[in-house]
Amino acid sequence: MGKRGPKPTPTRILQLRGSPVAKRRPAEPQLALCRLEPPAWLCDEAKPIFTELAQIIYDMGVSTRGDSLALGLLAESFALYIVASEELMRDGISTATESGTRKSNPALAARAVAWAEIARGLAWFGLSPSDRTRASKAGEETEDDKLAAILERFRTKPRTQRA
């Protein structure tokens, strides 16, 4: 059985957010920052999306060689979302069946699945709006840093005995 609860946020993302938790994770493997190239298996529609996302995460300082597969899958989900949206615009949200009744266009379900995958993938890389609001520039002191400093002073301050 796997671990319970949400998956831990990568240390580099925590560092960008200014979280004191990042300082307590010395054993996490660290890969060097690098520019990513689209994988060979990526479809043509997803390659420009991959390139744009790769530049964004490189600029954020979180792009490593180990991110290529996940970023490729995210770009593929974006491409699927675009194709499904184009089909919906062309054919409408419902289609006629052989018996003459109407049913939902299958592209509607495909687009919904792609959107869920995109939202999850954006969060993995710290690219969703909610993740971005928690990020801070490197070196910028956050409220968490201020609180951690206060708590550290409290822990190291000698206690006096009451009479």
Helices and strands as residue ranges (DSSP letters): H 11-17, G 20-24, H 47-60, G 65-67, H 68-91, E 94-96, E 102-104, H 106-124, H 129-134, H 143-156
